[in-house]
Amino acid sequence: MINTLRLTHVLEEGHDFGPMEDIMDIIHIANKGRLLDTLERFHIYRETQLGSQINDKLTTQSNPIFEAIIQNTSHGGQ
């Protein structure tokens, strides 16, 4: 059963809600390993900084390398 507060948050913040196949996009294809782990950590970090990550907020730590990448790509690098 879905927690009422979580559902309220999803609706108020405009998060996508539905089957994974309908709401998720493939952002990168890689073999299992360190590269994929790093890509996953970066994506979670970036989405948390943008305020669109509802899970893992408390586990995301400051990361100067990720910050530099975000700064670089947000100024025309993407």
C-alpha positions in Angstrom: 0.0 0.0 0.0 1.3 3.5 -0.9 1.9 5.8 2.0 -0.5 8.8 1.9 2.2 11.3 2.6 4.4 9.9 -0.2 1.5 10.0 -2.6 0.7 13.6 -1.6 4.3 14.5 -2.2 4.4 12.8 -5.6 1.2 14.7 -6.7 2.2 18.1 -5.3 5.7 18.0 -6.8 4.6 16.7 -10.2 6.7 13.5 -10.0 5.8 10.9 -12.6 3.8 8.0 -11.2 3.0 4.7 -12.9 4.5 1.5 -14.2 8.3 1.7 -14.4 8.2 1.1 -18.2 6.0 4.2 -18.6 7.9 6.7 -16.4 11.5 5.7 -16.6 14.0 6.5 -19.4 17.3 4.7 -20.2 20.0 7.4 -19.6 23.1 5.3 -20.1 23.9 1.7 -21.0 27.0 0.1 -19.4 28.2 -3.2 -18.1 28.0 -3.9 -14.4 31.0 -2.6 -12.5 32.6 0.6 -11.2 31.6 2.8 -14.2 27.9 1.9 -13.7 28.1 2.4 -10.0 29.7 5.9 -10.5 27.1 6.9 -13.1 24.3 5.8 -10.7 25.8 7.8 -7.8 26.2 10.9 -10.1 22.7 10.7 -11.3 21.3 10.4 -7.8 23.5 13.3 -6.7 22.4 15.5 -9.5 18.7 14.7 -9.1 19.0 15.3 -5.4 20.6 18.7 -6.0 17.7 19.6 -8.5 15.2 18.6 -5.8 13.6 15.9 -7.9 14.9 12.9 -6.0 12.6 11.5 -3.3 14.7 8.6 -2.2 18.4 8.5 -1.0 18.4 12.2 0.0 19.9 11.4 3.4 22.6 9.2 1.9 23.9 11.7 -0.7 27.1 13.4 0.5 28.9 16.4 -0.8 31.0 15.5 -3.9 33.3 18.2 -5.3 33.9 16.2 -8.5 30.1 15.9 -9.2 29.7 19.6 -8.4 32.3 20.5 -11.0 30.6 18.4 -13.6 27.2 19.9 -12.8 28.7 23.4 -12.9 30.4 22.7 -16.3 27.4 21.1 -17.9 24.9 23.7 -16.7 26.9 26.5 -18.4 26.5 25.2 -22.0 28.4 21.9 -21.8 25.3 19.7 -22.3 
